[in-house]
Amino acid sequence: MEASTLLGVQVEGVIRVAQEAGRLVLEMQRRGLHGVRSKSSAIDLVTEADVAAEAQIRAGLQELAPAAGFWGEESDTRPTQEFFWLVDPIDGTTNYANSIPLFAVNIALNRGEETLLGVTLELPSGRIFWAERGRGAFLRTPDGQEQRLGVNQVERLEQAVLTTGFPYSRAHHPDNNSREFTAFIVQSAGVRCMGSAALELAYVAAGYTTAHWEAGPKAWDVAPGLLLIQEAGGRVTTYSGGPRRLDSRTILASNGQPALHQALLATLQEVRQTLPERLFQE
């Protein structure tokens, strides 16, 4: 892989860094969280564990690739280096802060717009979803068993189980995913909102669900999951059907079945035409 050749980065090292961070955030949760605060809105939470885990991950990744830049959710400084890490120390902080057992450590290695490697550690289960560009996507269980991931083969929207998330600005702006959700809940086999985009994307790659749509997530939320889906045989676009970039504001990630992906796009575009104002452009 290009990253391994040029930087000496191996996926096992990245998995080890993610697992060390996972142990830290679980221990901090066990001891009791203090100082939970809000960021962009009252429902956009950050804990002391987010900050501590990001610092630990940064140090671990620095040892793996000293020349690579670092772009984490809590520090949020876009790097200038050609190669850089994208890190969400706890994806699903609201779940974590409320002891809902579904959150993740998310780490990706990028070369510019291209994600080369991605690791999503599901917590508290300890399952590891990982992918390397050109090598496939995999799930490793805590007992060391590993299986290759593949998207499901659902072809019709009415048979598809979908996932989504809602923006933190949802109480203050009409572009809040409520119209999209209302449309899909009656068109599909079901819609789930799990509170972690990282895991919702991993579940599409694993074939548990068929597609995920969302407006507003940041690159560190989704980079590993989008690579997982692509390597598992799925398709990733924006709501317009175009390629997704790091600064794109919308995501549609599916199992890649052409008629299904097109049906999802058609519904999104139709519904969004009725919005009085759009917050999330392509």
C-alpha positions as CSV (number, residue, x, y, z in Angstrom):
1,M,0.0,0.0,0.0
2,E,1.2,3.5,-0.7
3,A,1.1,4.6,2.9
4,S,3.1,1.6,4.0
5,T,5.7,2.1,1.4
6,L,6.2,5.9,1.8
7,L,5.5,6.3,5.6
8,G,6.2,2.9,7.0
9,V,2.6,2.8,8.5
10,Q,1.1,-0.7,9.1
11,V,-2.5,-1.2,10.0
12,E,-1.6,-3.2,13.1
13,G,0.1,-0.2,14.6
14,V,-3.0,2.0,14.0
15,I,-5.2,-0.7,15.5
16,R,-3.0,-0.8,18.6
17,V,-3.3,3.0,19.0
18,A,-7.1,2.8,18.6
19,Q,-7.3,0.0,21.2
20,E,-5.1,2.0,23.7
21,A,-7.5,5.0,23.3
22,G,-10.5,2.7,23.7
23,R,-9.1,1.4,27.0
24,L,-8.6,5.0,28.2
25,V,-12.1,6.2,27.4
26,L,-13.7,3.1,28.9
27,E,-11.7,3.5,32.1
28,M,-12.6,7.2,32.3
29,Q,-16.2,6.4,31.8
30,R,-16.0,3.7,34.6
31,R,-14.5,6.2,37.0
32,G,-17.2,8.8,36.2
33,L,-17.1,11.7,33.8
34,H,-16.7,15.2,35.0
35,G,-16.9,18.5,33.1
36,V,-19.1,17.5,30.2
37,R,-19.6,20.6,28.2
38,S,-21.2,21.9,25.0
39,K,-19.4,23.1,21.8
40,S,-21.3,24.4,18.8
41,S,-24.7,23.9,20.5
42,A,-26.3,22.6,23.7
43,I,-26.5,19.1,22.2
44,D,-23.0,19.0,20.8
45,L,-21.1,17.5,23.7
46,V,-17.4,17.1,24.6
47,T,-16.0,15.4,27.6
48,E,-12.6,15.3,29.2
49,A,-12.2,11.8,27.8
50,D,-12.5,13.2,24.2
51,V,-9.6,15.6,24.9
52,A,-7.5,13.0,26.7
53,A,-8.0,10.3,24.1
54,E,-7.2,12.7,21.2
55,A,-3.9,13.6,22.9
56,Q,-3.0,10.0,23.5
57,I,-3.9,9.1,19.9
58,R,-1.9,12.0,18.5
59,A,1.2,10.8,20.5
60,G,0.8,7.3,19.3
61,L,0.3,8.2,15.6
62,Q,3.3,10.6,15.8
63,E,5.5,7.6,16.7
64,L,4.1,5.6,13.7
65,A,4.6,8.4,11.2
66,P,6.5,11.5,12.4
67,A,6.1,13.2,9.1
68,A,2.3,13.0,8.8
69,G,0.0,15.8,9.8
70,F,-2.8,15.5,12.3
71,W,-6.4,16.7,12.1
72,G,-8.5,15.8,15.1
73,E,-12.0,16.8,16.1
74,E,-11.0,18.5,19.4
75,S,-7.9,20.4,18.1
76,D,-9.5,20.9,14.6
77,T,-6.5,22.4,12.7
78,R,-6.4,21.4,9.1
79,P,-2.8,20.1,8.3
80,T,-0.7,21.3,5.4
81,Q,1.2,18.0,5.0
82,E,0.5,15.7,2.0
83,F,-0.1,12.8,4.4
84,F,-2.2,13.4,7.5
85,W,-4.3,11.6,10.1
86,L,-8.0,12.2,10.6
87,V,-9.1,11.4,14.1
88,D,-12.4,11.4,16.1
89,P,-11.4,10.2,19.6
90,I,-15.0,9.4,20.5
91,D,-17.6,9.3,17.8
92,G,-20.9,9.2,19.5
93,T,-20.0,11.3,22.5
94,T,-23.7,11.8,23.5
95,N,-24.0,8.0,23.7
96,Y,-20.8,7.8,25.6
97,A,-21.7,10.6,28.1
98,N,-25.1,8.9,28.8
99,S,-23.6,5.3,29.1
100,I,-25.3,4.1,25.9
101,P,-23.0,1.3,24.8
102,L,-22.5,2.3,21.2
103,F,-19.6,4.7,20.3
104,A,-16.3,4.4,18.5
105,V,-12.7,5.5,18.1
106,N,-12.2,6.6,14.5
107,I,-8.8,6.9,12.8
108,A,-8.0,7.4,9.1
109,L,-4.8,8.1,7.2
110,N,-5.2,10.4,4.1
111,R,-3.1,11.5,1.3
112,G,-4.9,14.7,0.3
113,E,-8.4,13.8,-0.6
114,E,-7.7,10.1,-0.7
115,T,-8.2,7.9,2.4
116,L,-5.6,5.2,2.4
117,L,-6.3,3.4,5.7
118,G,-9.2,3.5,8.1
119,V,-9.8,1.9,11.6
120,T,-13.1,2.1,13.5
121,L,-13.1,0.6,17.0
122,E,-16.6,-0.2,18.2
123,L,-17.0,0.3,21.9
124,P,-17.5,-1.1,24.4
125,S,-17.6,-4.4,22.3
126,G,-14.0,-4.1,21.1
127,R,-14.8,-5.1,17.6
128,I,-12.5,-3.6,15.0
129,F,-13.6,-2.5,11.5
130,W,-10.6,-1.7,9.3
131,A,-9.8,-1.2,5.6
132,E,-6.8,-0.4,3.4
133,R,-7.3,1.0,0.0
134,G,-7.0,-1.8,-2.6
135,R,-6.8,-4.6,0.0
136,G,-10.4,-4.8,1.2
137,A,-12.4,-4.2,4.4
138,F,-12.4,-6.5,7.4
139,L,-14.0,-7.1,10.8
140,R,-11.8,-8.4,13.7
141,T,-13.5,-9.7,16.8
142,P,-12.0,-9.5,20.3
143,D,-11.0,-13.2,20.1
144,G,-8.8,-12.4,17.1
145,Q,-11.2,-13.9,14.4
146,E,-11.2,-11.9,11.2
147,Q,-13.6,-11.9,8.3
148,R,-13.7,-9.9,5.1
149,L,-16.6,-7.5,4.8
150,G,-19.1,-7.2,1.9
151,V,-22.1,-5.0,1.5
152,N,-25.5,-6.7,1.2
153,Q,-27.3,-7.2,-2.1
154,V,-30.6,-5.5,-1.4
155,E,-31.9,-4.0,-4.6
156,R,-35.2,-2.3,-3.7
157,L,-35.7,0.6,-1.3
158,E,-38.7,-1.0,0.4
159,Q,-36.4,-3.8,1.5
160,A,-33.6,-1.6,2.7
161,V,-32.8,-0.8,6.3
162,L,-31.3,2.7,6.4
163,T,-29.5,4.8,9.0
164,T,-29.1,8.5,9.4
165,G,-28.1,11.3,11.8
166,F,-29.4,14.8,12.5
167,P,-27.4,18.0,12.5
168,Y,-26.7,19.9,15.8
169,S,-28.5,22.9,14.3
170,R,-31.7,21.0,13.9
171,A,-33.7,23.1,16.3
172,H,-32.8,26.3,14.5
173,H,-32.8,25.7,10.8
174,P,-35.3,24.0,8.5
175,D,-32.5,22.0,6.7
176,N,-32.5,19.5,9.6
177,N,-33.2,16.1,8.0
178,S,-36.8,15.9,9.2
179,R,-38.2,16.0,5.7
180,E,-35.8,13.4,4.4
181,F,-36.5,11.2,7.4
182,T,-40.2,11.4,7.0
183,A,-39.9,10.4,3.3
184,F,-37.6,7.4,3.9
185,I,-39.4,6.0,7.0
186,V,-42.4,5.2,4.8
187,Q,-40.4,4.1,1.7
188,S,-37.9,1.8,3.3
189,A,-37.9,-1.3,5.5
190,G,-36.9,0.9,8.4
191,V,-34.6,3.8,9.5
192,R,-32.3,3.6,12.5
193,C,-30.5,6.5,14.3
194,M,-27.7,5.0,16.3
195,G,-25.8,8.2,17.3
196,S,-22.5,7.3,15.7
197,A,-21.9,8.0,12.0
198,A,-18.6,6.0,12.2
199,L,-20.5,2.8,13.2
200,E,-23.5,3.4,11.0
201,L,-21.1,3.5,8.0
202,A,-19.3,0.4,9.2
203,Y,-22.6,-1.4,9.4
204,V,-23.3,-0.6,5.7
205,A,-19.9,-2.1,4.9
206,A,-20.7,-5.2,6.9
207,G,-24.0,-5.7,5.2
208,Y,-26.1,-5.2,8.4
209,T,-27.8,-2.2,6.8
210,T,-28.1,-1.0,3.2
211,A,-27.4,2.7,3.2
212,H,-26.7,5.8,5.3
213,W,-27.5,9.4,4.4
214,E,-26.5,12.4,6.4
215,A,-25.8,16.2,6.1
216,G,-23.2,18.0,8.1
217,P,-20.7,15.3,9.4
218,K,-17.1,16.2,9.4
219,A,-14.2,14.4,7.7
220,W,-13.0,12.7,10.9
221,D,-16.6,11.3,11.5
222,V,-16.7,9.5,8.2
223,A,-13.4,8.9,6.5
224,P,-12.8,5.4,7.8
225,G,-16.4,4.4,7.2
226,L,-16.5,5.6,3.7
227,L,-13.3,3.7,2.8
228,L,-14.8,0.6,4.5
229,I,-17.9,0.9,2.3
230,Q,-15.9,1.4,-0.9
231,E,-13.6,-1.6,-0.1
232,A,-16.6,-3.7,0.7
233,G,-18.2,-3.1,-2.7
234,G,-20.5,-0.1,-2.0
235,R,-20.8,3.4,-3.4
236,V,-20.3,6.8,-1.8
237,T,-21.6,10.1,-3.2
238,T,-23.0,13.5,-2.2
239,Y,-26.8,14.1,-2.3
240,S,-26.3,15.3,-5.9
241,G,-24.7,12.0,-6.9
242,G,-21.2,13.5,-7.3
243,P,-18.0,12.4,-5.7
244,R,-17.6,13.3,-2.1
245,R,-14.6,15.4,-1.0
246,L,-13.3,16.2,2.5
247,D,-15.2,19.4,2.7
248,S,-18.5,18.0,1.2
249,R,-21.4,18.6,3.5
250,T,-23.6,15.7,2.5
251,I,-23.2,11.9,2.2
252,L,-25.1,9.1,0.6
253,A,-23.3,5.8,1.2
254,S,-25.0,2.6,0.0
255,N,-24.4,-1.0,-1.0
256,G,-23.9,0.3,-4.6
257,Q,-26.9,-1.4,-6.2
258,P,-27.5,1.0,-9.1
259,A,-31.3,1.2,-9.0
260,L,-31.3,1.5,-5.2
261,H,-28.7,4.2,-5.0
262,Q,-30.6,6.1,-7.7
263,A,-33.9,5.8,-5.8
264,L,-32.2,7.2,-2.7
265,L,-30.8,10.1,-4.6
266,A,-34.1,10.8,-6.2
267,T,-35.9,11.0,-2.9
268,L,-33.2,13.2,-1.3
269,Q,-33.3,15.6,-4.2
270,E,-37.1,15.8,-4.4
271,V,-37.5,16.4,-0.7
272,R,-34.8,19.0,-0.5
273,Q,-36.4,21.0,-3.3
274,T,-39.2,21.8,-0.9
275,L,-36.9,23.4,1.7
276,P,-37.3,27.1,2.2
277,E,-33.6,27.5,2.7
278,R,-30.6,25.1,2.5
279,L,-27.9,25.0,5.1
280,F,-26.0,22.1,3.6
281,Q,-24.9,22.6,0.1
282,E,-22.9,20.0,-1.8
